[in-house]
Amino acid sequence: MATNPGVLCRASPRPPPASTAAAHLHSLSSSSASEHIPHSTQRGRLAAAPPPPPRCVASPTIASVKDQTEAEVAMGYTMTEICDKFIELFMYKKPETKDWRKLLVFREEWRRYREHFYKRCQVRIDMDTDPSLKQKLVVLARKVKKIDNEIEKHMELFNELRENPADINAIVARRRKDFTGEFFRHLNFLVNAYNGLDERDGIVRLGAKCLSAIHAYDCTLEQLDIESAQLKFDDILNSSSLDGACDKIKSLAKAKELDSSLILLINRAWAAAKESKTMNDKVKDIMYHIYTFISMA
């Protein structure tokens, strides 16, 4: 499949009409009122339409006069009503976090409501008289914020990779810990968010290049670790006495240089010595003492 060279340089995914935040809000309505719920436009924004009958989660006691006179921001809805619908969506209609990620991946649209959403959650927490609902709102706001921050971090890394396709190896070397399973799952969400095959193909290819760079980087580190461990092990074996070898192991442990590669190397050496029929008993005894000592270090 051919990839448009400009695909990876676009600012943000253009969401398909059926997958935007507005489309998710559409699912909150009943069938009789569905024509009043916001629909997304080609840009994934909320379009204008006559105001619907109030269907917010908030109780009448929570809705303030200020909310009632608040300016409409989209399709007859005020910002407060939209935020209440987001709360209903996250809390009741789509309570699984994987569904939240599918919605929050549309960053440009979500940023229009994000701060208002968190403020509305706090207002509801402060004003609601039901302790159980208060706690649910606290947990909801915390969980959405956590996922929101994770996606923001994933998008920052994705944009850096997309804007610097020739520097993927360097980015992997500098930010290896950020290439988590969650990051690659985020790429899958992005693939589904794009309309065109070129855009999807571009993200898939970018992900494949990242995986290749990660494999090469990890293999290089592993080889360096083994070489370093071998040098440390040789130094231990060259000790003038068994006590001297134990002292070196203590020093490595104190300096936090008794890494897994060295321990694995010593374990393998002892296993080989134990099974050997040509190695004399004195050498086997030394290897056994080193093996047992490092296990206690």
C-alpha positions as CSV (number, residue, x, y, z in Angstrom):
1,M,0.0,0.0,0.0
2,A,1.5,3.3,-1.0
3,T,2.1,5.9,1.7
4,N,1.6,9.6,1.0
5,P,4.9,11.2,2.2
6,G,2.9,14.1,3.7
7,V,0.8,11.8,5.9
8,L,3.1,11.8,8.9
9,C,3.4,15.6,8.9
10,R,-0.2,16.4,9.5
11,A,-1.0,18.2,12.7
12,S,-3.7,15.9,14.0
13,P,-6.1,13.2,12.9
14,R,-9.3,14.2,11.2
15,P,-12.0,12.1,13.0
16,P,-14.5,10.3,10.9
17,P,-18.0,11.7,11.4
18,A,-19.3,8.6,13.4
19,S,-16.4,8.5,15.8
20,T,-16.1,12.0,17.4
21,A,-17.0,13.1,20.9
22,A,-20.3,14.5,19.5
23,A,-21.2,11.2,18.1
24,H,-20.6,9.5,21.5
25,L,-22.8,12.1,23.1
26,H,-25.5,11.3,20.5
27,S,-25.8,7.8,22.2
28,L,-27.0,9.4,25.4
29,S,-30.3,10.4,24.0
30,S,-33.5,8.4,23.8
31,S,-34.7,7.5,20.3
32,S,-37.5,10.1,20.5
33,A,-35.0,12.9,21.2
34,S,-32.1,11.7,19.1
35,E,-32.6,14.3,16.4
36,H,-31.7,17.0,19.0
37,I,-28.4,15.5,20.1
38,P,-25.2,17.1,18.7
39,H,-23.8,15.5,15.5
40,S,-20.3,15.9,14.4
41,T,-19.4,17.8,11.2
42,Q,-16.6,16.9,8.8
43,R,-14.1,18.4,11.3
44,G,-15.5,16.5,14.2
45,R,-17.0,19.6,15.8
46,L,-20.5,20.0,17.4
47,A,-22.9,21.5,14.9
48,A,-25.7,24.0,15.6
49,A,-29.3,22.9,15.9
50,P,-32.4,23.7,18.0
51,P,-32.0,23.2,21.7
52,P,-33.2,19.8,23.1
53,P,-35.3,19.3,26.2
54,P,-33.1,19.1,29.3
55,R,-31.7,15.6,29.9
56,C,-28.7,16.3,32.1
57,V,-27.5,14.0,34.8
58,A,-27.5,17.0,37.2
59,S,-30.5,17.2,39.5
60,P,-32.7,20.4,39.5
61,T,-31.2,21.4,42.8
62,I,-27.7,21.4,41.4
63,A,-28.5,23.4,38.2
64,S,-28.0,27.0,39.0
65,V,-29.6,30.2,37.5
66,K,-26.2,30.9,36.0
67,D,-26.3,27.5,34.2
68,Q,-29.8,28.2,32.9
69,T,-28.8,31.6,31.4
70,E,-25.4,30.3,30.1
71,A,-24.7,31.0,26.5
72,E,-25.2,28.1,24.1
73,V,-21.9,26.8,22.7
74,A,-23.1,24.0,20.4
75,M,-26.3,22.8,18.9
76,G,-28.4,24.5,21.5
77,Y,-26.4,23.1,24.4
78,T,-24.7,25.2,27.0
79,M,-21.2,24.2,28.2
80,T,-22.7,23.0,31.5
81,E,-25.1,20.7,29.7
82,I,-22.4,19.3,27.5
83,C,-20.2,18.6,30.5
84,D,-23.1,16.9,32.3
85,K,-23.5,14.7,29.2
86,F,-19.9,13.8,29.3
87,I,-20.3,12.8,32.9
88,E,-23.3,10.7,32.1
89,L,-21.3,9.1,29.2
90,F,-18.3,8.2,31.3
91,M,-20.2,7.2,34.4
92,Y,-23.1,5.2,33.0
93,K,-23.2,4.8,29.2
94,K,-19.5,4.0,28.6
95,P,-17.9,3.1,32.0
96,E,-15.0,1.2,30.6
97,T,-11.8,3.2,30.2
98,K,-11.0,1.7,26.8
99,D,-14.1,3.5,25.5
100,W,-12.9,6.8,27.1
101,R,-9.6,6.5,25.2
102,K,-11.5,6.1,21.9
103,L,-13.2,9.5,22.7
104,L,-10.3,11.4,24.2
105,V,-8.0,10.6,21.2
106,F,-9.7,13.4,19.4
107,R,-7.5,16.0,21.2
108,E,-8.5,19.1,19.4
109,E,-12.2,18.6,20.1
110,W,-11.7,17.4,23.7
111,R,-9.5,20.4,24.5
112,R,-12.6,22.6,23.9
113,Y,-14.3,21.0,26.9
114,R,-11.6,19.5,29.1
115,E,-11.1,22.3,31.6
116,H,-14.9,22.9,31.8
117,F,-15.5,19.2,32.3
118,Y,-13.2,19.1,35.4
119,K,-14.7,22.3,36.8
120,R,-18.2,20.9,36.3
121,C,-17.2,17.7,38.1
122,Q,-15.9,19.7,41.1
123,V,-19.1,21.8,41.1
124,R,-21.2,18.7,41.2
125,I,-19.0,17.2,43.9
126,D,-19.4,20.3,46.1
127,M,-23.1,20.7,45.6
128,D,-24.5,17.1,45.5
129,T,-26.0,15.9,48.7
130,D,-25.6,12.2,48.0
131,P,-22.3,10.9,49.5
132,S,-22.3,7.9,47.2
133,L,-22.6,10.1,44.1
134,K,-20.0,12.5,45.4
135,Q,-17.5,9.7,45.7
136,K,-18.3,8.4,42.2
137,L,-17.7,11.9,40.8
138,V,-14.4,12.2,42.6
139,V,-13.2,8.8,41.3
140,L,-14.5,9.6,37.8
141,A,-12.7,13.0,37.6
142,R,-9.5,11.4,38.9
143,K,-9.6,8.5,36.4
144,V,-10.5,10.7,33.4
145,K,-7.6,13.0,34.4
146,K,-5.2,10.2,34.6
147,I,-6.1,8.8,31.1
148,D,-6.2,12.3,29.7
149,N,-2.6,12.9,30.9
150,E,-1.5,9.6,29.5
151,I,-3.0,10.3,26.1
152,E,-1.4,13.8,26.1
153,K,2.0,12.2,26.7
154,H,1.4,9.6,24.0
155,M,0.4,12.3,21.5
156,E,3.5,14.3,22.4
157,L,5.7,11.3,21.6
158,F,3.7,10.4,18.5
159,N,4.1,14.0,17.1
160,E,7.8,14.0,17.8
161,L,8.2,10.7,15.8
162,R,5.9,11.9,13.0
163,E,7.8,15.2,12.6
164,N,11.2,13.5,12.7
165,P,10.9,10.2,10.8
166,A,14.6,10.1,10.1
167,D,15.5,10.3,13.8
168,I,13.4,7.4,15.1
169,N,16.5,5.5,16.4
170,A,17.7,8.5,18.3
171,I,14.3,9.1,19.8
172,V,14.1,5.5,20.9
173,A,17.5,5.7,22.5
174,R,16.5,8.9,24.4
175,R,12.9,7.9,25.3
176,R,13.0,4.1,25.4
177,K,10.9,4.0,28.6
178,D,8.0,5.9,26.9
179,F,7.6,3.2,24.3
180,T,5.2,1.1,26.4
181,G,2.4,-1.2,25.4
182,E,-0.1,1.6,26.1
183,F,1.7,3.8,23.6
184,F,1.3,1.2,20.9
185,R,-2.4,0.7,21.9
186,H,-2.7,4.4,21.5
187,L,-1.4,4.1,17.9
188,N,-4.2,1.6,17.2
189,F,-6.7,4.1,18.4
190,L,-5.2,6.7,16.1
191,V,-5.4,4.3,13.2
192,N,-9.1,3.9,13.8
193,A,-9.5,7.7,14.1
194,Y,-8.2,8.5,10.7
195,N,-10.5,8.4,7.6
196,G,-8.1,7.8,4.8
197,L,-6.1,4.6,4.0
198,D,-2.9,6.7,3.5
199,E,-3.2,8.1,7.0
200,R,-3.8,4.7,8.5
201,D,-1.0,3.1,6.5
202,G,1.4,5.9,7.6
203,I,0.7,5.3,11.3
204,V,1.1,1.5,10.9
205,R,4.4,2.0,9.2
206,L,5.6,4.4,11.8
207,G,4.7,1.9,14.5
208,A,6.6,-0.9,12.7
209,K,9.7,1.3,12.4
210,C,9.5,2.1,16.1
211,L,9.3,-1.7,17.0
212,S,12.3,-2.4,14.8
213,A,14.3,0.4,16.4
214,I,13.3,-0.8,19.9
215,H,14.4,-4.3,19.1
216,A,17.8,-3.1,17.8
217,Y,18.3,-0.8,20.8
218,D,17.4,-3.5,23.3
219,C,19.7,-6.1,21.6
220,T,22.5,-3.6,21.7
221,L,22.0,-2.8,25.4
222,E,21.8,-6.5,26.2
223,Q,25.1,-7.2,24.4
224,L,26.7,-4.3,26.3
225,D,25.4,-5.6,29.6
226,I,26.8,-9.1,28.9
227,E,30.2,-7.7,27.9
228,S,30.3,-5.6,31.1
229,A,29.2,-8.5,33.2
230,Q,31.9,-10.7,31.7
231,L,34.6,-8.1,32.6
232,K,33.3,-8.0,36.2
233,F,33.1,-11.8,36.4
234,D,36.7,-12.2,35.1
235,D,37.9,-9.7,37.7
236,I,36.2,-11.8,40.4
237,L,37.8,-15.0,39.2
238,N,41.2,-13.3,39.0
239,S,41.1,-12.6,42.8
240,S,44.1,-14.0,44.8
241,S,41.8,-15.7,47.2
242,L,38.2,-16.7,47.8
243,D,37.9,-14.0,50.4
244,G,39.1,-11.5,47.9
245,A,36.5,-12.7,45.4
246,C,33.8,-12.3,48.1
247,D,35.1,-8.8,48.9
248,K,34.7,-7.8,45.3
249,I,31.2,-9.1,45.2
250,K,30.4,-7.1,48.3
251,S,31.9,-3.9,46.7
252,L,29.8,-4.5,43.5
253,A,26.6,-4.9,45.6
254,K,27.4,-1.8,47.6
255,A,27.9,0.2,44.4
256,K,24.6,-1.3,43.0
257,E,26.6,-2.8,40.2
258,L,25.6,-6.4,40.9
259,D,23.2,-6.4,38.0
260,S,21.0,-9.2,36.6
261,S,23.4,-9.9,33.7
262,L,26.3,-10.6,36.1
263,I,24.1,-12.8,38.4
264,L,22.9,-14.7,35.4
265,L,26.5,-15.2,34.1
266,I,27.6,-16.6,37.5
267,N,24.6,-18.9,37.7
268,R,25.4,-20.3,34.3
269,A,29.0,-20.7,35.2
270,W,28.2,-22.6,38.3
271,A,25.7,-24.8,36.4
272,A,28.3,-25.6,33.8
273,A,31.0,-26.3,36.5
274,K,28.7,-28.6,38.4
275,E,28.0,-30.7,35.3
276,S,31.6,-30.7,34.1
277,K,33.5,-34.0,34.3
278,T,36.9,-32.4,33.4
279,M,36.9,-29.5,35.9
280,N,38.7,-30.3,39.2
281,D,37.0,-30.2,42.5
282,K,38.9,-27.2,43.8
283,V,37.6,-25.0,40.9
284,K,34.1,-26.4,41.4
285,D,34.3,-25.5,45.1
286,I,35.4,-21.9,44.3
287,M,32.5,-21.6,41.8
288,Y,30.1,-23.0,44.3
289,H,31.2,-20.5,47.0
290,I,30.9,-17.6,44.6
291,Y,27.5,-18.8,43.5
292,T,26.2,-19.1,47.0
293,F,27.8,-15.8,48.2
294,I,26.3,-13.8,45.3
295,S,22.9,-15.3,46.1
296,M,23.1,-13.8,49.6
297,A,24.7,-10.5,48.5
